[in-house]
Amino acid sequence: MFAALLLVGCVGRPDPEPAVLRSTPPPWDAPRDAISYIQAAGLPELSLGADEDPWILEISVQYRGEDIEIPAYIGIDRLRAVQAPVHTHEPGGEVWLEGEEDRASTLGDFFNLWGVRFGDGCLGDVCGDLTVTADGQPVDAPTELTLRGLDQVAVSVS
């Protein structure tokens, strides 16, 4: 005689890993547990379907003369179905601002969501020669740069 025991239960979501700002050289992937990064940045947790008031811009990053690909899902936690007002859907440089709170999103917020050290003249592990332009104009306070209304932001460190 053969007997089978079927165990059925719910498996909860794992606790998210804490947000960490990486001060390492690239590559920099998108954090898997974006919820930690959204909370650490002090940004609202929007439903993954929040798409009110959209704005799209291009952000490019150059690290020591090499173009860095910006990964998909920065600011998106697919496991928990939430997103930040600033995020990426695809790899490349297309960055989306969505949701009612998107108008205050900054370049500093974007790098915090990506988990990459940015500011005080630093990008990742390099400090000193950080240059940021917005629509071709130099930016003096890059972490405070409001993204809404811009078409192109270029970040470079050598």
N, C-alpha and C positions, 0 to 999 in steps of 0.2 A: 504494500500500500504506500502511496506517495501523497504527502500533504504539503501544500504550499502556504506560506504565510506572506501576505501582502501588507507591507507597511506603507501607509500614506500619511504624509504630513506636509506642513508648510515649511519652506526654507526661507528664512528672512534674508533681507539684503545685508551684506557685510557692512560693518561700520566703515566709513570712509577714512582713508589715510589722511593725516594732517597735511595742510598746505606747506610747501617748502619752496623758497625762492632759490633757484640754482645759480651758483656763482661758478659755473663750469663752462668749458668751451662747448659749442654746438656739436652734435645735433641736440635739439630740444623738442621732445615730443609733447603732445597735449596731455595734460594730467588726466588720468582715468577718472579720478574722483573729483570732478570739477566743483562739486558742492562745497568742498573744503576751501577751494580757492575763491569761490563766489562769496562765501561767508567771510573769509579773511580780508577780502577787498572791501567789505562793507556794502556790497551791491545787493539789490533785490533778487530773490529767487523767483523767476518767472516761469510759467508753464511752458513746456517745450513748444507748444503751439502759438505762443504769444508772438504776433507779427504786426502789431499796430505800429503805425508811424515809421515805416522802414527807411533806412538810409544805408547806402553801400559805399565804401571807399576802398582804396587800395593802399596797403601798407607793405613796404619793402624793407628788408633788413639785409645789410651787408656787414659781414664780420671779417676783418682783416683781408679785405679785397674779394671775398667770396660771397655770392648770394646765398642766403639762408631761406629754405622753403618754410613757410609758415604752415603748420599742420592743420588738418581738419579738427573740429570739435574743441577748440579752445573756448572755454566758457560754456560748454554744453556737457551736462551730465546725463547721458542717455539711460543709465541704469535707474536713475531717480526721476527722469523726465522733467528736468528743469534746465533753464538756461539763464545766463546773465544778459543784461541789455546789450552788451557788446560781445560778439562771438564770431566764430568761423564755422562754415558748413563743409567746405571743401578745402583740400590742400591748395596752397598758392598764396596770394596776397589779398584776396577779397574778404573784407571784414564787414560784418553786418551789425547795424544798430537797429534794434527792434524793441517794441514795448513802450509803454508810456514813459518809462524812466530813462530812455536812451539819450536824451538831450544833454545829460550831465556826464556822460562817459568820457574818460580821458585816456590818453596814451599810457599813462601810468597804470590805470585800471587794466588795460589790455595786457601789459606785461605781467602784472600781478596774476591775472587769470591764466596766463601761459606758464607761470611759475619760473620766470627768468628775472634775475636781478637786473634792474634798470633804474638809472637815476644817479645823481651826484657824479656824473661823468662816466658811469660804468654801464657795461652791457655784458652779462655773463661774468666771465673771469677777467675781462679787460677793463681797465679804468684809465681815463686820461683824455683820449681824443675821440669823444662822442659828438657826433653831428646829427642834428635832426632838422629836416625841412618839412614844411607843410605847404602844399601847392607851390613849391619852388622857393618859398621864403624861409630864412633861418628862424629857428625857434629857440628862445632864450630859456624857457622853463619847460622842458619836454614832458616831464611827468604830469604837468598840469594842463597840457594841450587838450582842449575839448575837440573831440573828433567830429561831432555833428557839423555839417556844412562843408567839410573838407572833401576833396576828391582824391588826393594823393599825399601820403606821409612817407618819407624816406628816413630810415635810421641807419647810421653808419658808425662803426668803430674800427680803429686801426691800431 
